[in-house]
Amino acid sequence: MAAAKALVVLSGGQDSTTCLYWAIARFGRDHVDTLTFDYGQRHRIELECAQQVARYARVFNTILPINTFAALSGNALTDAAVQVCTELNPQTLLPNTFVPGRNLIFLTFAAAYAYPRGIDHLVAGMAQTDYSGYPDCREDTLKALEQAIRLGMECKLELHTPLMFKSKKETVELARDLGALPAMAYTHTCYNGRQPPCGECSACLLRAKGFAEAGITDPLLERLRGISS
Amino acid sequence: MAAAKALVVLSGGQDSTTCLYWAIARFGRDHVDTLTFDYGQRHRIELECAQQVARYARVFNTILPINTFAALSGNALTDAAVQVCTELNPQTLLPNTFVPGRNLIFLTFAAAYAYPRGIDHLVAGMAQTDYSGYPDCREDTLKALEQAIRLGMECKLELHTPLMFKSKKETVELARDLGALPAMAYTHTCYNGRQPPCGECSACLLRAKGFAEAGITDPLLERLRGISS
């Protein structure tokens, strides 16, 4: 097996799947590994989708457990249980394991995974566009983190975020240009964890809007229609 | 209970205990919380010492689990198990859960713990002196991380590392000046996890050297002599 050069943080969603194909185009399929975090997400289907996408794209996938977010969110904390955060907005539909700065943790663990394997390129799907509420998705945050990782691990890690300034429409077009659309049939987006997707949550609506604006039928919906008919 | 202003990352060792008393002196006992990571360290005695030190100092202590380091070090990884890191130097006596950039993770989780509690000050015992091998203990690394956390969490977190440029002798003197010496009797340093400490590992030797140069008897040894006589 060829040595990996790039590691893609693969959530099983539309954006990270597009990033996977971006990495394959840039580094070659044999040089791309994928890493998925099992952090107690509300819907286990995300993990299954990540594995299915990796299998479809014929790249390695590693699932790395993180039990800390669930503990930070209020379970299993000793002593300070009463002090636990209550400020998260129920309107945002964030998973109950949402933790501020979560992407800083994901990327640092990804870098720690990459380091001993000699992998210098980290690829992740964060985007400033369409995600106004998440400061840990912004480029200045990620540039500062890249610097902290380079200094803290004495390495030359390069963090790539090819979707940073793209709209959902542009991301769909990029997926098309990279040949990533067939793999989209195995991705997961719905905040409610439903398959077929609920079509009503903000994530479903944003995804639908992107495909509609790009004039492309969502391969996931096409596949599910094929199954049900 | 008064709201905490500062969070001390407490490992149960000499340095973090000194930092705890530094924080108490600066912010007041009622405004200091402590956080300890249960990350699969080789010796559970570290956790017990952290709790004993916190109890002795009459401050809250929270233990936060992290199962990711053990997974990164080679256990429980799916698919990529064969690719696991073999480059760690057995000479360094690092725990088998050592992960490059580990302090980046500790401090980011500590910031995520602090954020919803309105805690703006993070205190940690990293030092450039005496720890030449650890790039994630250096000031430039931690400054970059502080910046990433501030941007990524949109907060004003201030990271304090009062021991950064102190020798072990100076740290012992600071502990004396802060009234932290009695609490030192409950700390743990030995790499071999022994109590009484083995006195032979590099951590024991470094600790002994610091106390000797400061002309102070190590309160831990004094306490243990008291128990055994």
Chai-1 contact restraints between the chains, C-beta under 6 A:
chainA,res_idxA,chainB,res_idxB,connection_type,confidence,min_distance_angstrom,max_distance_angstrom,comment,restraint_id
A,F60,B,D79,contact,1.0,0.0,6.0,A-B,restraint_1
A,F60,B,A80,contact,1.0,0.0,6.0,A-B,restraint_2
A,N61,B,D79,contact,1.0,0.0,6.0,A-B,restraint_3
A,T62,B,L77,contact,1.0,0.0,6.0,A-B,restraint_4
A,T62,B,D79,contact,1.0,0.0,6.0,A-B,restraint_5
A,T62,B,A80,contact,1.0,0.0,6.0,A-B,restraint_6
A,I63,B,T78,contact,1.0,0.0,6.0,A-B,restraint_7
A,L64,B,A71,contact,1.0,0.0,6.0,A-B,restraint_8
A,P65,B,N67,contact,1.0,0.0,6.0,A-B,restraint_9
A,P65,B,A71,contact,1.0,0.0,6.0,A-B,restraint_10
A,I66,B,T68,contact,1.0,0.0,6.0,A-B,restraint_11
A,N67,B,P65,contact,1.0,0.0,6.0,A-B,restraint_12
A,N67,B,N67,contact,1.0,0.0,6.0,A-B,restraint_13
A,T68,B,I66,contact,1.0,0.0,6.0,A-B,restraint_14
A,T68,B,F109,contact,1.0,0.0,6.0,A-B,restraint_15
A,A71,B,L64,contact,1.0,0.0,6.0,A-B,restraint_16
A,A71,B,P65,contact,1.0,0.0,6.0,A-B,restraint_17
A,L72,B,A112,contact,1.0,0.0,6.0,A-B,restraint_18
A,L77,B,T62,contact,1.0,0.0,6.0,A-B,restraint_19
A,T78,B,I63,contact,1.0,0.0,6.0,A-B,restraint_20
A,D79,B,F60,contact,1.0,0.0,6.0,A-B,restraint_21
A,D79,B,N61,contact,1.0,0.0,6.0,A-B,restraint_22
A,D79,B,T62,contact,1.0,0.0,6.0,A-B,restraint_23
A,A80,B,F60,contact,1.0,0.0,6.0,A-B,restraint_24
A,A80,B,T62,contact,1.0,0.0,6.0,A-B,restraint_25
A,Q83,B,R117,contact,1.0,0.0,6.0,A-B,restraint_26
A,C85,B,P116,contact,1.0,0.0,6.0,A-B,restraint_27
A,E87,B,P116,contact,1.0,0.0,6.0,A-B,restraint_28
A,V99,B,A112,contact,1.0,0.0,6.0,A-B,restraint_29
A,P100,B,A112,contact,1.0,0.0,6.0,A-B,restraint_30
A,P100,B,Y115,contact,1.0,0.0,6.0,A-B,restraint_31
A,P100,B,M153,contact,1.0,0.0,6.0,A-B,restraint_32
A,G101,B,A112,contact,1.0,0.0,6.0,A-B,restraint_33
A,G101,B,G152,contact,1.0,0.0,6.0,A-B,restraint_34
A,G101,B,M153,contact,1.0,0.0,6.0,A-B,restraint_35
A,L104,B,T108,contact,1.0,0.0,6.0,A-B,restraint_36
A,L104,B,G152,contact,1.0,0.0,6.0,A-B,restraint_37
A,I105,B,T108,contact,1.0,0.0,6.0,A-B,restraint_38
A,T108,B,L104,contact,1.0,0.0,6.0,A-B,restraint_39
A,T108,B,I105,contact,1.0,0.0,6.0,A-B,restraint_40
A,F109,B,T68,contact,1.0,0.0,6.0,A-B,restraint_41
A,A112,B,L72,contact,1.0,0.0,6.0,A-B,restraint_42
A,A112,B,V99,contact,1.0,0.0,6.0,A-B,restraint_43
A,A112,B,P100,contact,1.0,0.0,6.0,A-B,restraint_44
A,A112,B,G101,contact,1.0,0.0,6.0,A-B,restraint_45
A,Y115,B,P100,contact,1.0,0.0,6.0,A-B,restraint_46
A,P116,B,C85,contact,1.0,0.0,6.0,A-B,restraint_47
A,P116,B,E87,contact,1.0,0.0,6.0,A-B,restraint_48
A,R117,B,Q83,contact,1.0,0.0,6.0,A-B,restraint_49
A,P135,B,G152,contact,1.0,0.0,6.0,A-B,restraint_50
A,P135,B,E154,contact,1.0,0.0,6.0,A-B,restraint_51
A,D136,B,G152,contact,1.0,0.0,6.0,A-B,restraint_52
A,D140,B,L151,contact,1.0,0.0,6.0,A-B,restraint_53
A,T141,B,L151,contact,1.0,0.0,6.0,A-B,restraint_54
A,T141,B,G152,contact,1.0,0.0,6.0,A-B,restraint_55
A,A144,B,Q147,contact,1.0,0.0,6.0,A-B,restraint_56
A,A144,B,A148,contact,1.0,0.0,6.0,A-B,restraint_57
A,A144,B,L151,contact,1.0,0.0,6.0,A-B,restraint_58
A,L145,B,A148,contact,1.0,0.0,6.0,A-B,restraint_59
A,Q147,B,A144,contact,1.0,0.0,6.0,A-B,restraint_60
A,A148,B,A144,contact,1.0,0.0,6.0,A-B,restraint_61
A,A148,B,L145,contact,1.0,0.0,6.0,A-B,restraint_62
A,A148,B,A148,contact,1.0,0.0,6.0,A-B,restraint_63
A,L151,B,D140,contact,1.0,0.0,6.0,A-B,restraint_64
A,L151,B,T141,contact,1.0,0.0,6.0,A-B,restraint_65
A,L151,B,A144,contact,1.0,0.0,6.0,A-B,restraint_66
A,G152,B,G101,contact,1.0,0.0,6.0,A-B,restraint_67
A,G152,B,L104,contact,1.0,0.0,6.0,A-B,restraint_68
A,G152,B,P135,contact,1.0,0.0,6.0,A-B,restraint_69
A,G152,B,D136,contact,1.0,0.0,6.0,A-B,restraint_70
A,G152,B,T141,contact,1.0,0.0,6.0,A-B,restraint_71
A,M153,B,P100,contact,1.0,0.0,6.0,A-B,restraint_72
A,M153,B,G101,contact,1.0,0.0,6.0,A-B,restraint_73
A,E154,B,P135,contact,1.0,0.0,6.0,A-B,restraint_74
